[in-house]
Amino acid sequence: MAAPRRRHDRRTGGLAAAGDLVRDRRLQLGLTQADLADLSGVGLSSVRALEAGKESVGLAIALHVLAALGLGLGLGPRPALLRAPDVLLLEQPR
C-alpha cells in the first residue's frame, strides 16, 4: 500500500512573514491561539490559518486579528512603504 501523499509546506513570501509576525506578537502578549480567537471574535481555525500564512484567510478576519494584537494594515505607494520603519511589505507570490 502506498503512503498517503502529503502537501508540501510552501511557506514563503509575505504571507508567511505576516503569519510569523502575528504569532510572535501573540506570544509576546502571552496569548494562546484560543485567547486570540476569543479577543478578535474569529474562529480558532482562522487564527491558525493566519499564523500559517495561508492565502485563504479573508481580509476582514485578518483585520480583526491584527486589531486585537494592536497591529494595523496600511496601504501606500511602494517607495514610501519601503522607506518606512517597522513595515512588512507583502509582495505578490511569483
C-alpha positions as CSV (number, residue, x, y, z in Angstrom):
1,M,0.0,0.0,0.0
2,A,1.4,3.4,-1.0
3,A,1.9,6.0,1.6
4,P,-0.5,8.9,1.5
5,R,0.7,11.9,-0.4
6,R,1.4,15.0,1.7
7,R,1.1,18.5,0.7
8,H,4.4,20.4,0.8
9,D,4.5,23.3,3.1
10,R,5.3,26.3,0.9
11,R,5.7,29.0,3.5
12,T,7.5,31.6,1.6
13,G,6.9,35.3,0.8
14,G,5.0,38.0,2.5
15,L,2.1,35.9,3.9
16,A,4.5,33.6,5.7
17,A,6.3,36.6,7.2
18,A,3.0,38.1,8.2
19,G,2.0,34.9,9.9
20,D,5.3,34.8,11.8
21,L,4.7,38.4,12.9
22,V,1.2,37.6,14.1
23,R,2.5,34.6,16.0
24,D,5.4,36.5,17.5
25,R,3.1,39.3,18.7
26,R,0.6,36.9,20.1
27,L,3.4,35.1,22.1
28,Q,4.8,38.5,23.2
29,L,1.4,39.3,24.7
30,G,1.3,35.9,26.4
31,L,-1.8,34.8,24.5
32,T,-2.7,31.3,23.2
33,Q,-4.3,30.9,19.8
34,A,-7.6,30.3,21.5
35,D,-7.2,33.5,23.5
36,L,-6.5,35.5,20.4
37,A,-9.5,33.9,18.6
38,D,-11.8,35.0,21.5
39,L,-10.3,38.5,21.7
40,S,-10.7,39.1,18.0
41,G,-14.1,37.4,17.6
42,V,-12.9,34.9,14.9
43,G,-12.6,31.1,14.9
44,L,-9.6,29.3,16.2
45,S,-9.0,27.8,12.7
46,S,-8.8,31.4,11.3
47,V,-6.0,32.3,13.8
48,R,-4.2,29.1,12.9
49,A,-4.5,29.7,9.2
50,L,-3.3,33.3,9.5
51,E,-0.3,32.3,11.5
52,A,0.4,29.6,8.9
53,G,0.4,32.2,6.2
54,K,-2.5,30.7,4.3
55,E,-3.9,32.6,1.4
56,S,-7.5,31.5,2.3
57,V,-7.8,34.0,5.3
58,G,-10.1,36.8,4.4
59,L,-9.2,40.4,4.8
60,A,-11.9,41.1,7.4
61,I,-10.8,38.2,9.6
62,A,-7.1,39.3,9.3
63,L,-8.1,42.9,10.3
64,H,-9.9,41.7,13.4
65,V,-6.9,39.6,14.5
66,L,-4.5,42.4,13.8
67,A,-6.6,44.9,15.8
68,A,-6.7,42.5,18.7
69,L,-2.9,42.4,18.7
70,G,-2.5,46.2,18.4
71,L,-1.3,45.9,14.8
72,G,-2.6,47.5,11.7
73,L,-2.7,47.2,7.9
74,G,-1.7,50.1,5.8
75,L,-1.7,50.9,2.1
76,G,0.5,53.4,0.3
77,P,3.0,54.0,-2.5
78,R,5.6,51.2,-2.6
79,P,8.6,53.5,-2.4
80,A,7.2,55.2,0.8
81,L,6.4,51.8,2.3
82,L,9.9,50.5,1.6
83,R,11.4,53.5,3.5
84,A,9.1,53.3,6.4
85,P,10.5,51.7,9.6
86,D,8.8,48.6,11.1
87,V,6.8,47.9,8.0
88,L,6.3,44.5,6.5
89,L,5.7,44.8,2.7
90,L,3.7,42.0,1.4
91,E,4.7,41.0,-2.2
92,Q,2.6,39.1,-4.7
93,P,3.8,35.5,-4.9
94,R,5.5,34.6,-8.1
